[in-house]
Amino acid sequence: MVIILVKRNYPKKIGGYIIYKSRGQTIIRSINRFITKALKTTEKYKKYRPNANEFDQIPSLCKKIRIVLKDILSKKNNLQVAILYKKKGEWLNV
């Protein structure tokens, strides 16, 4: 990963690299070559499969909570709600 200091408009992709903005900085990094099929089938990733399955469910649950609470919470609190749910979900063993 490299931070680009020259301010201008860059394409989103250049060869095997992607360019994006994060926290007011322009970043260039190589494209992630992680393959989902390898995660599902390779013995090397056996310990990662249960975690991947658990974390796959979190975003959809957080979205359901945000939809229910959309009239109460402002948009800027959405991430805080997701983090709080993750912590409470572990505690409640949901």
PLY file of the C-alpha trace (Angstrom):
ply
format ascii 1.0
element vertex 94
property float x
property float y
property float z
element edge 93
property int vertex1
property int vertex2
end_header
0.00 0.00 0.00
1.26 3.46 -0.92
-0.18 6.91 -0.21
-0.22 9.14 -3.31
0.72 12.72 -2.46
0.00 14.35 -5.85
-3.65 15.48 -5.88
-5.48 14.78 -9.15
-8.11 12.46 -10.57
-6.85 8.91 -11.00
-8.59 5.94 -12.61
-9.90 3.31 -10.18
-7.64 0.61 -11.66
-4.18 0.61 -13.18
-2.98 -2.83 -14.20
-2.89 -5.03 -11.09
-3.48 -2.10 -8.72
-6.53 -0.26 -7.42
-6.70 3.38 -6.35
-9.14 4.61 -3.72
-9.62 7.41 -1.19
-9.53 6.75 2.53
-9.55 9.34 5.30
-8.76 12.14 2.88
-5.78 10.35 1.34
-5.41 8.67 -2.04
-4.18 5.08 -1.68
-2.85 2.63 -4.28
-2.54 -1.08 -3.51
-2.38 -4.36 -5.34
-5.62 -6.16 -6.12
-6.42 -8.84 -3.57
-6.09 -12.23 -5.23
-7.83 -14.12 -2.43
-10.05 -16.81 -3.96
-13.28 -17.81 -2.22
-13.12 -21.29 -3.74
-9.79 -21.89 -1.99
-11.33 -20.85 1.34
-14.11 -23.41 0.90
-12.00 -26.35 -0.25
-8.36 -26.04 0.82
-7.22 -27.74 4.02
-5.04 -24.74 4.78
-8.16 -22.62 5.49
-10.02 -25.20 7.60
-9.87 -23.08 10.77
-11.08 -19.97 8.94
-14.33 -21.48 7.63
-16.35 -21.27 10.88
-15.32 -17.63 11.37
-16.17 -16.73 7.78
-19.61 -18.27 8.18
-20.22 -16.39 11.44
-19.12 -13.02 10.05
-21.16 -13.48 6.85
-24.34 -13.28 8.93
-23.49 -10.08 10.83
-24.06 -7.49 8.05
-27.55 -8.76 7.19
-28.57 -8.76 10.87
-27.19 -5.24 11.33
-29.13 -4.09 8.27
-32.37 -5.47 9.73
-31.71 -3.64 12.98
-30.94 -0.37 11.14
-34.16 -0.67 9.12
-36.21 -1.10 12.28
-34.44 1.82 13.98
-34.17 4.12 10.92
-36.64 6.67 12.29
-34.85 6.83 15.66
-31.21 6.87 14.57
-29.45 9.26 12.22
-27.32 7.85 9.39
-24.09 8.79 11.14
-24.87 6.31 13.95
-25.27 3.25 11.70
-21.71 2.04 12.19
-21.94 2.47 15.96
-25.11 0.38 16.00
-23.40 -2.39 14.02
-20.39 -2.41 16.37
-22.61 -2.42 19.46
-24.70 -5.28 18.05
-21.57 -7.30 17.32
-20.38 -6.85 20.92
-23.82 -7.60 22.40
-24.34 -10.49 19.97
-21.19 -12.17 21.29
-22.27 -11.53 24.86
-25.79 -12.85 24.27
-24.44 -15.69 22.12
-26.85 -14.79 19.31
0 1
1 2
2 3
3 4
4 5
5 6
6 7
7 8
8 9
9 10
10 11
11 12
12 13
13 14
14 15
15 16
16 17
17 18
18 19
19 20
20 21
21 22
22 23
23 24
24 25
25 26
26 27
27 28
28 29
29 30
30 31
31 32
32 33
33 34
34 35
35 36
36 37
37 38
38 39
39 40
40 41
41 42
42 43
43 44
44 45
45 46
46 47
47 48
48 49
49 50
50 51
51 52
52 53
53 54
54 55
55 56
56 57
57 58
58 59
59 60
60 61
61 62
62 63
63 64
64 65
65 66
66 67
67 68
68 69
69 70
70 71
71 72
72 73
73 74
74 75
75 76
76 77
77 78
78 79
79 80
80 81
81 82
82 83
83 84
84 85
85 86
86 87
87 88
88 89
89 90
90 91
91 92
92 93
